[in-house]
C-alpha cells in the first residue's frame, strides 16, 4: 500500500509545486545520458545506415536499462533501511516524473505573452515546449501549438507515467520516461535521425499504445465534466484519432479539438523542413487565447479522473485476489 500511497502523494506534490527550476531533475540526467551516448555511438558505429540503426538500438538498451535499474536499486536499498524511507524516496521520484503543473505553467507562459500582444515573446515561450519551428508562426498557430502540446502531453507527461507507476512503481515509470525522452530527442524522420532514432521512435509508439487510448477515453469523460462539447469530443476522437504521423498523438488532440470546437493539426516546419500533417477536428470557430486555459482544465480533470480510476481498479483487483484466496 505504501507503493500506491507514494503515487498519490507524488501526484499531489506535483500539483502543488510543479518542477522548481533550482531542483535538479532526473529527466535532465536522462537527457544528458542520451546526448553522451549519441555522440559516442555515432562515432563507433556510423556513418552507414545500418551502423546508425545498430547504434540507436544500443542506445535504447543502455538508456532503458539504467532508467529502470538505478531508481529500482535506490528504492530497494532504502527499503533495507526502512520501508518508510523507501516510501519517501519513491514519493519524490513519482513527484518528479509527473509533469501536470509544469505543463500548465509553460503553456500559460505562452498565454500571458499573447495577452500582452507580444507575439515574438509568445513564439519564444512556445519554442520551449514544442519541436516545430516557431519563428514565423502567427497568433493562431501559436495558440494551436500550445493547445496541441497540452493535449499530447496529457498522455505523455501525466497519464502514461501514472499508468506505468501503477504497474511497476517509479522504476517502471522512469523506464517509460527514458523511452519518451529518447523519442523527443532523436525520434525524428529527418536525415540526421531517420536511422539512429528509429528504434527509440518505434519503442515510444509501442509504450504509448495503451496509455494514449486510455487517456483519450478518460479525456472524453473529462470534456463532459468540464462542460465542454462532450459529444463533439467523442465524434472527433472516433473520426480523427489517427490523423497524425504518430499512431498515438491524435488520440488526445482529437478529443481536445472536438471538446473545444476547433481545428488542430495541419502542416508545420520542423528543423526548416515542411512536414505535411492532416487536420484534426472541424473549424467550427477560430481559436482564441482562452483555448489554452481550456486545454489545461481538460488536462487537470483528465489527470484527477485517471488517478481515481486507477485507484479503483487497484482496489477491486486487491479485493478480488483476497476473495479468491479465501475460497
C-alpha positions in Angstrom: 0.0 0.0 0.0 2.9 2.4 0.6 3.7 2.0 -3.1 0.3 3.3 -4.1 0.4 6.0 -1.5 3.7 7.2 -3.0 2.0 7.6 -6.3 -0.9 9.6 -4.8 1.5 11.8 -2.7 3.8 12.3 -5.7 0.8 13.4 -7.8 -0.4 15.9 -5.2 3.2 17.3 -4.7 3.4 17.9 -8.5 0.0 19.7 -8.5 1.3 22.0 -5.7 4.9 22.6 -6.5 5.5 21.6 -10.2 9.1 21.5 -11.3 11.2 24.2 -9.5 14.0 25.3 -11.7 16.5 25.2 -8.9 15.8 21.5 -8.2 17.9 19.0 -10.2 15.6 16.9 -12.4 16.3 13.2 -13.2 14.8 13.6 -16.7 17.6 16.1 -17.4 20.1 13.4 -16.4 18.5 11.0 -18.8 18.7 13.7 -21.5 22.4 14.2 -20.8 22.9 10.4 -21.0 21.2 10.3 -24.4 23.3 13.2 -25.7 26.5 11.5 -24.4 25.6 8.1 -25.9 24.6 9.6 -29.2 28.0 11.3 -29.8 29.9 8.1 -28.8 27.8 5.6 -30.7 27.7 7.7 -33.9 31.5 7.7 -33.9 31.6 4.0 -33.0 29.0 2.6 -35.4 28.4 5.3 -38.1 28.1 6.7 -40.6 26.4 3.9 -42.6 22.6 3.5 -42.3 22.9 0.0 -40.7 25.6 1.3 -38.4 23.4 4.1 -37.2 20.5 1.8 -36.8 22.5 -0.5 -34.6 24.0 2.4 -32.7 20.5 3.7 -31.9 19.5 0.2 -30.8 22.4 0.0 -28.4 21.5 3.5 -27.0 17.9 2.3 -26.4 19.2 -0.8 -24.5 21.5 1.3 -22.3 19.0 4.1 -21.5 16.1 1.9 -20.6 18.3 -0.4 -18.5 19.7 2.4 -16.5 16.4 4.3 -16.3 14.9 1.3 -14.6 17.7 -0.2 -12.6 19.1 3.0 -10.9 15.8 4.0 -9.3 14.9 0.4 -8.5 18.3 -0.1 -6.7 17.8 3.2 -4.8 14.4 2.2 -3.6 15.5 -1.3 -2.8 18.5 -0.1 -0.8 16.3 2.4 1.1 13.9 -0.4 1.9 16.6 -2.3 3.6 17.0 0.6 6.0 13.3 1.4 6.4 10.1 0.9 4.4 9.2 4.5 5.2 12.5 5.7 3.8 11.7 3.8 0.6 8.2 5.3 0.6 9.6 8.8 1.0 12.1 8.3 -1.8 9.6 6.8 -4.2 7.2 9.6 -3.4 9.8 12.1 -4.5 10.5 10.1 -7.6 6.9 10.0 -8.6 6.6 13.7 -7.9 9.5 14.4 -10.3 8.0 12.1 -13.0 4.7 13.8 -13.2 4.5 17.0 -15.3 1.0 18.3 -14.8 1.7 21.7 -13.2 4.9 22.2 -15.3 2.9 21.7 -18.5 0.2 24.1 -17.3 2.8 26.7 -16.3 4.8 26.5 -19.5 1.7 26.7 -21.7 0.3 29.6 -19.7 3.5 31.5 -20.2 2.6 31.5 -23.9 -0.9 32.6 -22.9 0.4 35.6 -20.9 2.6 36.8 -23.7 -0.3 36.6 -26.1 -2.5 38.6 -23.7 0.2 41.3 -23.7 0.1 41.2 -27.5 3.8 40.2 -27.6 3.7 37.7 -30.4 7.5 37.5 -30.6 7.9 36.5 -27.0 5.0 34.1 -27.3 6.8 32.3 -30.1 9.9 32.1 -27.9 7.9 30.6 -25.0 6.2 28.2 -27.3 9.6 27.0 -28.7 10.4 25.8 -25.2 7.6 23.2 -25.3 7.3 22.2 -28.9 9.6 20.6 -31.5 8.3 22.7 -34.5 9.8 25.9 -35.8 8.1 28.9 -34.1 9.8 32.0 -35.5 7.3 32.6 -38.3 4.1 31.4 -36.6 1.1 33.8 -36.5 -1.0 34.2 -33.4 -3.5 31.5 -34.4 -0.7 29.0 -35.0 1.0 29.8 -31.6 -2.3 29.2 -29.8 -2.8 25.9 -31.6 0.8 24.9 -30.8 0.2 25.5 -27.1 -3.2 23.6 -27.1 -1.7 20.7 -29.1 1.2 20.3 -26.7 -1.0 20.3 -23.7 -3.3 17.8 -25.3 -0.5 15.4 -26.4 1.5 15.7 -23.2 -1.6 15.0 -21.1 -0.9 11.4 -22.2 2.9 11.5 -22.4 3.7 13.6 -19.3 0.9 12.7 -17.0 -1.3 9.7 -17.7 1.2 7.3 -19.3 3.7 7.7 -16.4 0.8 7.2 -14.0 -0.2 4.1 -15.9 3.3 2.6 -15.6 3.6 3.7 -11.9 0.6 1.5 -11.1 2.1 -1.4 -13.0 5.6 -1.2 -11.7 6.2 1.8 -9.4 8.6 4.6 -10.0 11.3 2.4 -11.7 8.9 1.4 -14.5 7.7 4.9 -14.9 11.3 6.1 -15.2 11.8 3.4 -17.9 8.9 4.9 -19.7 10.3 8.4 -19.4 13.6 7.2 -20.7 11.8 5.9 -23.8 9.8 9.1 -24.1 12.8 11.4 -23.7 14.7 9.4 -26.4 11.8 9.9 -28.8 11.7 13.6 -28.1 15.4 14.0 -28.7 16.2 11.6 -31.6 12.8 10.3 -32.8 12.6 12.4 -36.0 12.2 11.4 -39.6 14.9 13.6 -40.9 18.4 13.0 -42.4 20.1 13.1 -39.0 17.8 10.8 -37.1 16.0 8.6 -39.6 18.1 5.6 -38.8 19.7 6.4 -35.4 16.4 7.4 -33.8 14.2 4.7 -35.4 14.4 2.2 -32.5 13.6 4.9 -30.0 10.7 6.2 -32.0 9.2 2.7 -32.6 9.6 1.8 -28.9 7.9 5.1 -27.9 4.9 4.2 -30.2 4.6 0.8 -28.5 5.0 2.2 -25.0 2.2 4.8 -25.6 -0.1 2.4 -27.4 -2.4 1.6 -24.5 -1.9 4.7 -22.3 -2.7 7.1 -25.2 -6.0 5.3 -25.9 -7.0 5.2 -22.2 -6.2 8.9 -21.9 -8.3 9.7 -24.9 -11.3 7.8 -23.4 -10.9 9.4 -20.0 -10.5 12.8 -21.6 -13.9 12.4 -23.3 -15.4 11.9 -19.9 -13.5 15.0 -18.7 -14.9 17.0 -21.5 -18.4 16.3 -20.2 -17.4 17.1 -16.6 -15.8 20.4 -17.7 -18.9 21.5 -19.5 -17.3 21.4 -23.0 -18.6 19.7 -26.1 -18.6 16.1 -24.8 -20.5 14.6 -27.8 -18.1 16.5 -30.1 -15.1 15.2 -28.3 -16.4 11.6 -28.9 -17.2 12.3 -32.5 -13.9 13.8 -33.4 -12.0 11.2 -31.4 -13.6 8.4 -33.3 -13.1 10.1 -36.7 -9.7 11.8 -36.4 -7.8 9.8 -33.8 -5.3 8.6 -36.4 -4.9 11.9 -38.2 -1.3 12.2 -37.1 2.1 11.0 -38.2 2.3 9.3 -34.7 -0.2 6.5 -34.1 -0.8 7.9 -30.6 -0.6 11.7 -30.6 -4.0 12.3 -32.2 -5.8 10.3 -29.5 -5.8 13.2 -27.2 -5.5 16.0 -29.7 -8.7 14.8 -31.4 -10.6 14.8 -28.1 -9.4 18.3 -27.3 -10.3 19.6 -30.8 -13.8 18.1 -30.6 -14.3 19.3 -27.0 -13.3 22.9 -27.8 -15.0 23.1 -31.3 -11.7 24.0 -33.0 -9.4 22.5 -35.6 -5.9 21.5 -34.8 -3.0 19.9 -36.8 -2.0 20.8 -40.3 1.4 21.4 -41.9 4.3 22.7 -39.8 8.0 23.3 -40.2 10.5 21.1 -38.3 14.2 22.0 -38.5 13.5 24.1 -41.5 11.7 21.3 -43.4 7.9 21.4 -44.1 6.1 18.4 -42.7 2.6 17.6 -44.0 0.0 16.7 -41.4 -3.7 16.1 -41.6 -6.0 18.4 -39.8 -7.8 17.3 -36.6 -11.3 18.5 -35.8 -13.7 20.8 -37.5 -13.2 24.5 -38.0 -16.4 25.5 -36.2 -14.8 28.6 -34.7 -11.5 30.4 -34.7 -9.1 29.6 -31.9 -8.6 32.1 -29.1 -6.2 32.6 -26.2 -8.7 31.2 -23.8 -8.4 27.8 -25.5 -5.0 27.4 -23.8 -6.7 27.7 -20.5 -9.5 25.3 -21.5 -7.0 22.7 -22.6 -5.3 22.9 -19.2 -8.7 22.5 -17.5 -9.3 19.4 -19.6 -5.8 18.1 -18.7 -6.3 18.6 -14.9 -9.7 16.9 -14.9 -8.4 14.0 -17.0 -5.4 13.6 -14.6 -7.6 13.6 -11.4 -10.2 11.3 -13.0 -7.5 8.9 -14.2 -6.0 8.7 -10.7 -9.4 7.9 -9.3 -10.0 5.2 -11.9 -6.6 3.6 -11.4 -7.1 3.6 -7.7 -10.4 2.0 -8.1 -9.0 -0.7 -10.4 -6.2 -1.4 -7.9 -8.6 -1.6 -5.0 -11.1 -4.0 -6.7 -8.1 -6.1 -8.0 -6.9 -6.5 -4.4 -10.4 -7.4 -3.2 -10.7 -10.0 -6.0 -7.4 -11.6 -5.1 -8.4 -11.7 -1.4 -11.8 -13.2 -2.2 -10.1 -15.8 -4.4 -7.6 -16.6 -1.6 -10.5 -17.1 0.9 -12.2 -19.5 -1.5 
